[in-house]
Amino acid sequence: MRIAVTGANGFVGSGLLSYFRSKGYEPLALVRPSADTALLGDIPIRRIDYNNPSNLAELIADVDILIHNAGKTKTLSYQEMLDANLGLTQKLLDAANASPNLRQFILISSLAASRPTSPGKPVIESDPSAPLTWYGKSKLLAEQHLAKESTLPYTIIRPCPIYGPGDRDFLELARICKKGYIVKLGFKEKYSNMIHISELADLISRCMNNPQAYNQIFFAADGKTYTQTEISRAMADALNVKTMNIFIPTPIAMLAFILGDLAGKVLGKPLIVNREKMKEFMAEAWLCSIDKAKELLGYAPVPDLNKHIKETIQWYKEASWL
Ligand SMILES: NC(=O)c1ccc[n+]([C@@H]2O[C@H](COP(=O)([O-])OP(=O)(O)OC[C@H]3O[C@@H](n4cnc5c(N)ncnc54)[C@H](OP(=O)(O)O)[C@@H]3O)[C@@H](O)[C@H]2O)c1
């Protein structure tokens, strides 16, 4: 069975494809013409032009399952976010609907398309969405477009923060921990779920060709609740460094996010610290239930944050990223 993944040269795409290959599927990486494909190793690659409908149709004509993973998490404008997350989905779905062999369209959305919550109250898939950010809104619009326009069975995956080899977002946190700092934004603890790339790939593989997953939304997490401090502590332990806690009061943290926003505009490139991210960071809890995936898909993760973070740190070191 040929499984194609868009945005395949990025962290999630490359991680999914190497997992699928290890499980005996035929992986196919779909990347932009100018993409750096270093993370893909020897996985077969097709370079795809999203602005050319006949090229899109041709490149997915022999694909069985299409996982649309390409997308942006930070941009300088809402329009740019819409173009990347909604626009790309629209173009790909037009080609997918006309494809002769395709059996399923799987969209990698995000927990951000749902809503933040409070500790002990994970959101479920049927809860009304109230995204906070451009990112969350654009992902929700992509989901709605898919649900309305797909003539194929579709599945929407809403992962919480994903970590593992090749991830650049947690790399930033690891760099801070390596300097010996555990940074806390505001004095109140923040709560979130996490999912390792292998757990996400396992959940997605359970959706593939599975009628139980057709036309459904699933949250993706490892099932445990983590505090911001626990995640940093696991990184510091993996790095074997002594740490000190640094508390950044909320008004100062907000100022840093605003300055990050301005710096991004000056540089013409969004930074990881920006005003949109501030909305996510300031929420007390980003928690979701995985009961639906457990019941319908038999998803049964065995969370081990310390082990997975240790392996990720080791990968960063071997790749000379850290
Ligand atoms: N990482 C997480 O914690 C997380 C959590 C929930 C959901 N997700 C979702 O997972 C997906 C992959 O994220 P990631 O962390 O792997 O990000 P990443 O490493 O930045 O990879 C993003 C991929 O999308 C491609 N892409 C971005 N904008 C594009 C555009 N306008 N047209 C075509 N391709 C475009 C990139 O191609 P180029 O290299 O050519 O730019 C790259 O291949 C995204 O949809 C994201 O929303 C991620």
The ligand as a Gaussian input file, in Angstrom:
#p B3LYP/6-31G(d) Opt

LIG

0 1
 N        5.116000      19.936000      15.472000
 C        4.048000      19.925000      16.253000
 O        4.142000      19.941000      17.487000
 C        2.669000      19.882000      15.622000
 C        1.538000      19.748000      16.468000
 C        0.273000      19.647000      15.870000
 C        0.149000      19.693000      14.495000
 N        1.266000      19.844000      13.710000
 C        1.088000      19.898000      12.259000
 O        1.980000      18.981000      11.669000
 C        2.342000      19.429000      10.358000
 C        3.839000      19.358000      10.174000
 O        4.470000      20.161000      11.162000
 P        6.042000      20.089000      11.442000
 O        6.231000      20.337000      12.890000
 O        6.631000      18.897000      10.803000
 O        6.533000      21.399000      10.673000
 P        7.832000      21.589000       9.733000
 O        8.969000      20.770000      10.188000
 O        7.999000      23.067000       9.648000
 O        7.331000      21.042000       8.317000
 C        6.351000      21.709000       7.605000
 C        6.267000      21.122000       6.220000
 O        5.194000      21.793000       5.521000
 C        5.706000      22.343000       4.305000
 N        5.039000      23.607000       3.995000
 C        4.902000      24.695000       4.808000
 N        4.250000      25.669000       4.153000
 C        3.981000      25.204000       2.918000
 C        3.329000      25.743000       1.772000
 N        2.832000      26.988000       1.776000
 N        3.239000      24.980000       0.663000
 C        3.744000      23.717000       0.651000
 N        4.367000      23.153000       1.698000
 C        4.480000      23.879000       2.812000
 C        7.177000      22.578000       4.546000
 O        7.839000      22.623000       3.299000
 P        9.205000      23.479000       3.070000
 O       10.275000      22.781000       3.855000
 O        9.392000      23.434000       1.598000
 O        8.906000      24.857000       3.596000
 C        7.531000      21.357000       5.399000
 O        7.734000      20.250000       4.550000
 C        1.773000      20.838000      10.206000
 O        0.576000      20.772000       9.454000
 C        1.455000      21.240000      11.647000
 O        0.379000      22.149000      11.715000
 C        2.513000      19.932000      14.237000

